[in-house]
Structures are given as C-alpha cells and as structure tokens.
Amino acid sequence: MNSLSEDSIQLVDLPDELILIIMNKVRPKVLLLCSIITIGNNRLEKLALDMRHSIDLTFDYFQSPNQFIILRFYTHVMPCIINNIQSLTLSI
C-alpha cells in the first residue's frame, strides 16, 4: 500500500514554468505575495519576486474577511518588494 506522501506532488516538485503559470492565475496578487514571501522557501520567493510583468495589488482591504492579510502585507511583504515597486496607487 502506497502512502499518501509517495503519491502526492508538492508545488516545489514542479518545474519553474508550471509554478509561474500557477502564480499568474492567483488573484489578487496580494494573496500570492503574502503566501510566498518570507515563508522560508527561497525558490518560490525568487520566482514570485522575479515575475517581470506588472503585479496588480488591487485588493478590497476593507471588505476582506481576512484582515490579517493587510497586516502581513505591510509588515512582511512590503519590505521585501519595496525596491521592485515602480508605481503604487492607493484608493481609499
């Protein structure tokens, strides 16, 4: 009998190209960045930070059921991506 770990594939087992395709599907990008930045996986973090296309950080912060995402984004993610930001628009 095969164990679950032998039959399952982890995200990090996939080639970079497939991981980037998956990352491009995640909306809003804030969730992607909060899920990957500073979790300790350098490969995933580098892929997320090296995405050369525009990163849309549009997110309805005030209607979010996950208020902790706002805090995590500003305290953990922003310091990591601050040098990569070309423009930032805040709508309040």
Summary of the structure (lengths in Angstrom):
residues: 92
radius of gyration: 15.2
end to end distance: 55.6
largest distance: 55.6
contacts: 172
relative contact order: 0.14
helix: 59%
strand: 0%
